[in-house]
């Protein structure tokens, strides 16, 4: 509806462990989306080149996105988005994530992934321990193919957050 100004999108393979107020009330300024990246250095450059984005653009993980819907409506119509997909389908490797980044990545706010989109790869990159996640993280994301609800022997440090969320 036109009355909706902002939307917080969160993938279903996440666990919210702290209040979302700060994220939901983020000041967008002139930006359209806020999210975290999970790609760095060469993978980031590959994605930017593949989607014809400038080096200053961000490539965000679409698992947790705060979206300025009011401004998004002024930029592209649904027809524009479908036309972009039709014209670029061969270069879109990650579906919605690529489309969101290609269209809105130039106008994005980078959120700290260890706070708002913490997965096992981010834990390794930032050398996070369970205590660090408990203290600072807002959203844990079980992205990728390995899931604690699929694998009995899931080895990641984030498993306790899944277990706690699903025992209540």
C-alpha positions as CSV (number, residue, x, y, z in Angstrom):
1,X,0.0,0.0,0.0
2,X,1.1,3.6,-0.6
3,X,1.0,4.2,3.1
4,X,4.0,1.8,3.6
5,X,7.2,3.8,3.7
6,X,9.7,1.2,4.8
7,X,10.0,-2.6,4.9
8,X,12.3,-4.8,6.8
9,X,12.9,-8.0,4.9
10,X,14.4,-11.0,6.8
11,X,15.1,-14.4,5.2
12,X,13.3,-17.3,6.9
13,X,16.7,-19.0,7.7
14,X,17.5,-16.4,10.3
15,X,17.1,-16.0,14.1
16,X,16.6,-12.6,15.5
17,X,18.3,-12.4,18.9
18,X,18.1,-8.8,19.8
19,X,15.5,-5.9,19.2
20,X,15.2,-4.6,15.7
21,X,14.3,-1.0,16.6
22,X,17.7,0.6,15.6
23,X,17.7,-1.2,12.2
24,X,14.1,-0.4,11.5
25,X,14.4,3.3,12.3
26,X,17.6,3.8,10.4
27,X,18.1,7.2,8.7
28,X,18.2,6.5,5.0
29,X,19.3,9.9,4.0
30,X,19.4,9.7,0.2
31,X,19.8,6.0,0.2
32,X,17.2,3.3,-0.7
33,X,18.4,0.1,1.1
34,X,20.6,-0.9,4.0
35,X,22.2,-4.3,4.3
36,X,25.3,-6.2,4.9
37,X,27.8,-7.7,2.4
38,X,29.1,-11.2,2.6
39,X,31.6,-10.9,-0.3
40,X,35.0,-9.2,-0.2
41,X,37.9,-8.4,-2.5
42,X,37.9,-10.4,-5.7
43,X,34.3,-11.8,-5.4
44,X,33.0,-8.3,-4.7
45,X,34.9,-6.9,-7.7
46,X,33.5,-9.7,-9.9
47,X,29.9,-9.0,-8.8
48,X,30.3,-5.2,-9.4
49,X,31.8,-5.8,-12.9
50,X,29.2,-8.5,-13.8
51,X,26.3,-6.1,-12.8
52,X,28.0,-3.0,-14.4
53,X,28.2,-1.2,-11.0
54,X,30.8,1.4,-10.1
55,X,33.5,0.4,-7.6
56,X,31.8,2.7,-5.0
57,X,28.7,0.6,-5.1
58,X,28.0,-2.1,-2.5
59,X,27.0,-5.7,-3.2
60,X,24.6,-6.6,-0.4
61,X,23.4,-10.0,0.8
62,X,19.6,-10.0,0.3
63,X,18.9,-12.0,3.4
64,X,18.4,-9.0,5.6
65,X,17.4,-5.7,4.0
66,X,15.9,-2.5,5.4
67,X,14.2,-0.9,2.4
68,X,13.0,2.7,1.8
69,X,10.0,1.6,-0.2
70,X,8.8,5.2,-0.5
71,X,11.9,6.1,-2.5
72,X,12.1,2.8,-4.3
73,X,8.7,3.5,-5.8
74,X,10.0,6.7,-7.4
75,X,12.9,5.0,-9.0
76,X,11.6,1.9,-10.9
77,X,8.1,0.6,-11.7
78,X,7.5,-3.2,-11.6
79,X,7.6,-3.1,-15.4
80,X,11.0,-1.5,-15.3
81,X,12.3,-4.2,-13.0
82,X,10.9,-7.0,-15.1
83,X,12.4,-5.4,-18.2
84,X,15.8,-5.2,-16.4
85,X,15.5,-8.9,-15.6
86,X,14.6,-9.8,-19.2
87,X,17.5,-7.8,-20.6
88,X,20.1,-9.1,-18.1
89,X,19.0,-12.6,-17.3
90,X,22.2,-14.2,-18.5
91,X,24.2,-12.1,-16.0
92,X,21.9,-12.6,-13.0
93,X,23.5,-15.5,-11.0
94,X,21.8,-14.9,-7.7
95,X,18.3,-13.9,-8.7
96,X,16.7,-11.3,-6.5
97,X,20.0,-10.4,-4.8
98,X,21.6,-9.5,-8.1
99,X,18.5,-7.5,-9.2
100,X,18.4,-5.5,-5.9
101,X,22.1,-4.8,-6.1
102,X,22.1,-3.8,-9.8
103,X,19.2,-1.4,-9.4
104,X,19.7,0.0,-5.9
105,X,23.3,-0.9,-4.9
106,X,24.5,2.6,-5.7
107,X,22.2,4.0,-3.1
108,X,22.9,1.7,-0.1
109,X,24.0,1.9,3.5
110,X,26.5,-0.8,4.6
111,X,25.5,-2.4,7.8
112,X,28.0,-4.4,9.9
113,X,27.4,-8.1,9.0
114,X,28.6,-9.2,12.4
115,X,25.6,-7.3,13.8
116,X,22.8,-7.6,11.3
117,X,23.5,-10.6,9.1
118,X,25.9,-12.8,11.0
119,X,26.7,-16.2,9.4
120,X,29.5,-18.7,9.8
121,X,31.7,-17.1,7.2
122,X,31.4,-13.7,8.9
123,X,32.2,-15.4,12.3
124,X,35.4,-16.8,10.7
125,X,36.3,-13.5,9.0
126,X,36.0,-11.4,12.1
127,X,37.1,-14.3,14.5
128,X,33.9,-14.1,16.4
129,X,33.2,-16.5,19.3
130,X,29.7,-17.4,20.6
131,X,30.1,-14.8,23.4
132,X,30.8,-12.1,20.8
133,X,27.6,-13.0,18.9
134,X,25.6,-13.1,22.1
135,X,26.9,-9.7,23.1
136,X,26.6,-7.8,19.8
137,X,24.6,-9.6,17.1
138,X,21.0,-8.7,16.3
139,X,20.3,-11.2,13.5
140,X,22.0,-14.6,12.9
141,X,21.7,-15.9,9.3
142,X,22.1,-19.6,8.4
143,X,22.6,-18.9,4.7
144,X,24.3,-21.3,2.3
145,X,23.6,-25.0,1.9
146,X,24.5,-26.1,5.4
147,X,21.6,-25.7,7.8
148,X,21.4,-26.8,11.5
149,X,17.9,-28.2,11.0
150,X,19.1,-30.3,8.0
151,X,22.4,-31.7,9.4
152,X,22.7,-33.6,12.7
153,X,26.4,-32.9,12.7
154,X,26.3,-29.1,12.0
155,X,29.6,-27.9,13.3
156,X,29.2,-24.1,13.2
157,X,29.5,-21.8,16.2
158,X,26.0,-20.4,15.5
159,X,24.1,-23.7,16.1
160,X,23.2,-22.8,19.8
161,X,21.2,-19.8,18.5
162,X,19.1,-22.1,16.3
163,X,18.7,-24.6,19.1
164,X,17.6,-22.0,21.6
165,X,15.2,-20.3,19.2
166,X,13.5,-23.6,18.4
167,X,13.3,-25.0,22.0
168,X,11.0,-22.2,23.2
